[in-house]
Amino acid sequence: MKKLLNTLYVTDPEARLVKEDDAVSVMVSDRRALHVPFHLLDSIVIFGYRGCGASLLGECAERGITISFLDGEGRFLARVEGAVSGNVLLRRAQYRLSDDKEASLAIAKRFVGAKVSNSRKVLERYRRDYPEDIDESYLAAVEALRCAQRSAVEVKTADQLRGVEGDAAHVYFSVFDRMVRVEEPSLRFAGRSRRPPRDPVNAMLSFFYSLLSRDIASACETIGLDPQIGFLHRDRPGRASLALDLMEEFRAPYVDRFVLSLVNRRQVSSGDFELREGGGVVLSDEARKRVLGLWQKKKQESITHPFLKEKMPVGLLPFIQAQLFARFLRGDMESYPAFLWR
């Protein structure tokens, strides 16, 4: 359990929430684990619902405190609100900015700049840890990403920005295989391939990108944002464009490093993958269950948020960034502080 940005996050599946006097109490095994006065809260997010007293629901509704319910894996289930909610104002602000080309481009630059910066830092972290593996082409890739980060700020159109983002991704993945430290040929990375992924590393990247986008879409729903109205990714029926926008910040430090760790720690092998008709490669059912367990453990690790300077579980990062973005849309912040990995 942790209170961040006036939101109480309840992540213990055994927790039960009750109203006590003028506060909400989090009970675990009939022991009060946390006690937070109502006036300090704007919302409550509950992962893995076990119990929530009716009197607490009523009190929160009267006070305008939103309660969101997610399953144990972070999928959005429902939200309980009182009669008056600020979500309609939040979404109208989101729609207005998305329709404003200049404002939309400024926001999209934040997403791309953070993606390129975080990709560069993943390469630099590997260079620091394994300097013996680094050659001139690797250093050139790092420098190219540094230049791309500057270019993302200077572009004048959305198409130019997407060009910078695409070129930076190509450079990044051109040296991605250098960070694979196993000799097994089938686990090497020959370049990014999708729809379908053509090798095990690509299969895992696509699988965990999909999981991450789902988590971020749930975060947007929880906060009251419309996950389908984006800024870098434009509207398309059935696509969670805002979730894809926010995900750009997390791809390299969150998913890419996790996939590399699975390979380099030999937590997966070539036998964990199946070749499907059409040449696509996917995780086997048994391997998928195993790596999902490791993914859940990863989400429980602690990280210090670079903007808030507070420690929190990795799994809460999508919710915090969605909340910061909502504050920016409401005018509470001058600009959106994208997640910059350190």
N, C-alpha and C positions, 0 to 999 in steps of 0.2 A: 504494500500500500504506500502511495506517495502523493502528496499534494504539490502540483506544479501549475503555475499560471492560473490560480484560483480554480483548478479542476482537481478533484479527488479521483485518482486511479486505483481501483481495487483489483489486483491481479491474483490474489490468493483464491483458488477455487473453493476453499473451505470457509470463506468469509461470509458473514451475514450482516446486513445493515439494519439498524434500528434507530428510531428517534429517541433521544434522551434529553429532556429539558429543551434547551435552545440549540441543540447540536445533533450531529449525526455520529453515531458510534459504530465502529466496525468490530464485530465480535468473531473471534476464532476459537472454537472449542469452548464456548461459554466464557471466554476471557476477552476483555476489552483491549483490542490491539491498537486502536486509534480513536481519537475523539476530536472532531473538528466543528467549531461553531458554524451555524448556517450562514452568518453574515460574511464569512470568509470564502464562501463558495459561489461559483457561477454554474458549475455543472459537476456531475458525477459519472464516471465511466466504469462499468462493471464487466470484467472478463470472467466468463464461466459462471453464469448466474446460479446461485444457490438459494438465496432468500433475501427479501427486502420487505420490511413491514409496511402495512397499508397506511399507518399514521405517518411514516416517513414520506411515502409517495404523495400524500395529501399536503404535507407541510412544504415539500419541495415545489409542488405545483403552485401553491399560494405565493411562494417567494420567488417564483420564476427561475428555479434551479432545475435544469434539464438533467434527466437521468437516462443514460444510454446503455443498452445491454448488448454485449458481444459474446460469441461463444468462446470456448477455450483456445481456439486457434486464431481469434481476432476477427472473425466474420461478423459484420454488423447484423443485429437481429431486430432491434426496435429502439424507439426513443420515446420517453414519456415527458410531456411538456404541459405547462399550464395554459390558460386561455390566451395569454399575451406572450408572444415570442419574438425575439429579434431576428430569427432566421430568415424571415421574408425580406427584411431590410438588408441582411448580409448577402443574400442571393441576388437581390436587385443591384447591389453595389458590384458584385461579381459579374453580372450580365453587362452592366454599363461599361466596366473596364474592358471586358472581353470585346465589346463592340467598338471601342476606341482604339484605333490602330496604333497611335503613338504610345498611349499608356500600356497597351497590350505588349508592344515590342519591348518597352522598358522592363516589364515583368519577365518576359521570356528571356531577356539577356541575363537576368539573375539566375534562372534555372540553368542555362547553358554555361555561364561562367563558372557556376559551382560544379557542374559536371566535369568540365575540362580541368579545373583546379584539382578536384578530387582524383581524377584519373592520373594527373601528373604526380600527385603525392603518393599514389600507390606505386608508381614506377620508381620514385625517389626513395621510398621506404625499402624497396627491394635492392636498389643500388647501394644503400647504406648497409644492409644486412649481408649482401653477397657481392662485394666489390670485385671479386675475382671473375665474376660472370659477365661483367659489363664491358662492352666494346663501343666503338665510335658511333655505330648505327643506333645503339640504345640511347646514348647521350644525345644524339641528334633528335630522337623521338621526344625526349624530355624537353629539349629546347623548343621543338615545334609546338608542343602543347603549351609551353609558356607564352609563345607568340600568339597561339590561338586564343588564349585567355584574354590577351589584350585586344585582339581583333573582335572578340565577342562584345566588347564594350563600344567599339568604334563603328560598327556596321549601321547602316541607315535603313535597311528594310528587313522584314521577316525572312524573305528568301535568302538574303545574304547571311543572316544568322543561322539558318538551317544549313547553309553551305559550310559555314565555319564548324558547326557541330558535326556534320558528316565527315569532313576532312579530319577533324580531331579524333573521331572514333576510329577512322581508318588507320591513322598513325598509331594510336594506342594499341589496337589489336594486331598491328604489324609486328610488335615486339612482345605481345602477350605470352607467346610460347616460351620466351626466355625465362619466365617466372615458373614454368612447369619443371620440377626438379626430379622427375622420374624418367627412367629409360624405356619404360614400356611403350613401344611404338603406337599402340592404339589409343594411348592416353595423351598423345601429343596434340598440339593445337595448330591447325594449318590455316586459320583464318575464320572469321565470323560467318556462320551459316545459319539460316533460319527457314522455317516453313518448307521443308523440315530441317532440323539440325542434323548434320552429317557425321558427327563424331561425338564421343562421350562428353568432352568438355563443353561443346556447344549445347548438348542435350541438357546438361545441368544448368548452364547459364540461362537458357530459355525457361526451364522449369522454375528456377528460383526468381527470375524476373517476374514470372507470372504470379508467384506467391506474393512477392513484394507489392506488385500493383494492386492485388486484391486487398492487402493490408492497408495500403494508402487510400484506396477507395472507401474502405470501412472507416478510416480516420476522417475522411471528408464528410461522410454521412453523419458520423458522430458529432462533428463540430457544427454541422448545419450547412456546409458548403455543397454545391452541386458538383459531383465528381465528373460530370460529362461536359462541363463548360471550361475549356482550357485556354491557354494563351500561346504557348509554343505549339502544342498539338491542337489543331483546330477541330471544330465540331464535325462529328461523323456519327451517324446512328449506331448505337450499341457500344461506342467506345468511351471509356472513362478518361477523357482527355486531360482533365486537371490532375487525376491520379498519375497519369503518365508524365505530366510536367514535373510534379513533385518528386517522382521516382528518379528523375535524371540525377538528382543530387546524391542518391544513395547507391546507384548501380556499382560504381567501382569500389568504394570502401565497404559496402554492406554485402553485396552478392559476389562480386568478382573475387575478393579476398577469401570469402568463405569457400567458393568453389576451388580455388587454388589450394586452400588448406586441406580440403577433402582429398585432392589428388596427391599432394606432396606428403601428407601424413599417411598415405596409403589406406585411407578409410573407404575408398572405392577401388575397384579393379575392373579390368575389361569384362570379366564375367558378370558384372552387375548391370550390363546393358544388353538391349535386344535390338536387332535390326528389323525394321518394319518394311512392308511393301512400299516401294517408292524410294527406298534408300534412307529413310529417316531412322534416327537412333533415339531410343528412349530408355529410361531407367526401368529395370525389372520391378515387379510389384514388391518383392522382398527388399530390394535395395532402396526403393522409394520410401518404404516405412522406416528403414534405418536412418537414411539421411534426413528425413523429416524430424526424427527425434533429435538429431544433432543440430538442426536448424532451430528447433524450439529452445535448446540449450544456449545457442548463440544469442537468441533474443533475450535471454535472462542475464547475460553478461552486463556489467556496469560500464558506463561511459560518461565522461564529463561533457555536457553540452557546450560547444564552443561559444555560443552566444549567451546562454543563461548562466553558464559557469556552475551548473548544478549536476550532481551525479544522478543517473537514472538508468533503468534497464534499456538495452539497445532496442528492444521491442516497442518502446514508447516513442521512439524518435519520429515515426510517421505522424503520430498524434500531436506531438509538440510542434512539428513544422506546419501541420494543417492549422493548428491553433494560432501560431504566429502569423500565418498567412491571413487568417480571418481577422486578426487584430489590425493588420495592415489595411485590409479592405474596409474595415470600420473607421479608419482614420486615426486609430490609437497609436500607430507607428508611422513614421515618415516614409520608411521603405521596408521591404520584406527582407529579413536576415536569412538568406539561404544557408543551408547546412554546409559548412566548410570543415572537412575532416582535418584533424591535426595529428 
